[in-house]
Amino acid sequence: VQLVESGGGLVQAGGSLRLSCEGAGSTFSCNAMAWYRQAPGKQRELVASITMVEGNTNYADSVKGRFTISRDNAKNTMYLQMNSLKPEDTAVYYCNARGASIVTGTYLEAWGQGTLVTVSS
């Protein structure tokens, strides 16, 4: 499965951005997707996650109330709407997908290449 992110960029504090992650892979059954981020000098951290069938969501405390994760199963695409951005949100944002091979049932996990979000003060 391949994941392609888009939507990163430079924005002023208080502004908004929407990230997209499009998945491609005909033999992959995706159970859940998530956004992670990694700031310079810090470990990668979970930002938000969503289950593909139920649409259950989970957020890091630092983004609750500001970020919204969603998905469009028909388009194989996940989104992250980021509002009220802060300088501390500056990071490379990565898309993650977890599921299984339709053919073998083997657990699979995929990562996107990352998209840079820079929030200026």
URZI-V652193 format. One record per backbone hydrogen bond with DSSP energy under -0.5 kcal/mol. CO is the residue of the C=O (numbers start at 0). NH is the residue of the N-H. E is the energy in kcal/mol with one decimal. If there is no record, write none. Layout:
BEGIN
CO_NH_E ; CO_NH_E
END
This chain:
BEGIN
1_23_-2.3 ; 3_21_-2.5 ; 5_19_-2.8 ; 8_117_-2.8 ; 10_119_-2.4 ; 11_14_-2.3 ; 13_83_-0.6 ; 14_84_-2.3 ; 16_81_-3.3 ; 18_79_-2.2 ; 19_5_-2.0 ; 20_77_-2.6 ; 21_3_-2.2 ; 23_1_-2.8 ; 24_27_-1.2 ; 26_28_-0.5 ; 26_101_-3.2 ; 26_102_-0.5 ; 27_29_-0.8 ; 28_99_-2.1 ; 30_51_-2.5 ; 31_97_-2.7 ; 32_49_-2.8 ; 33_95_-2.5 ; 34_46_-3.0 ; 34_47_-1.6 ; 35_93_-2.9 ; 36_44_-3.0 ; 37_91_-2.2 ; 38_41_-2.3 ; 44_36_-2.3 ; 46_59_-2.6 ; 47_34_-2.9 ; 48_57_-1.8 ; 49_32_-2.6 ; 50_54_-0.9 ; 55_50_-1.9 ; 57_48_-2.2 ; 59_62_-1.7 ; 59_63_-1.0 ; 62_65_-2.3 ; 62_66_-2.3 ; 65_82_-2.0 ; 67_80_-2.9 ; 69_78_-3.0 ; 70_72_-0.5 ; 71_74_-0.9 ; 71_75_-0.6 ; 71_76_-1.8 ; 72_75_-0.7 ; 75_22_-3.0 ; 76_71_-3.2 ; 77_20_-2.3 ; 78_69_-1.8 ; 79_18_-2.6 ; 79_81_-0.6 ; 80_67_-2.4 ; 80_82_-0.6 ; 81_16_-2.1 ; 84_13_-3.1 ; 85_88_-2.4 ; 86_89_-1.8 ; 90_92_-0.6 ; 90_116_-2.8 ; 91_37_-2.1 ; 92_114_-2.1 ; 93_35_-2.8 ; 94_111_-2.2 ; 95_33_-2.4 ; 96_109_-2.4 ; 97_30_-2.8 ; 97_31_-1.9 ; 98_107_-2.6 ; 99_28_-3.2 ; 100_104_-1.9 ; 105_100_-2.5 ; 107_98_-2.5 ; 109_96_-2.2 ; 114_92_-3.1 ; 115_8_-0.9 ; 116_90_-1.9 ; 117_10_-2.6 ; 117_119_-0.6 ; 119_12_-2.5
END
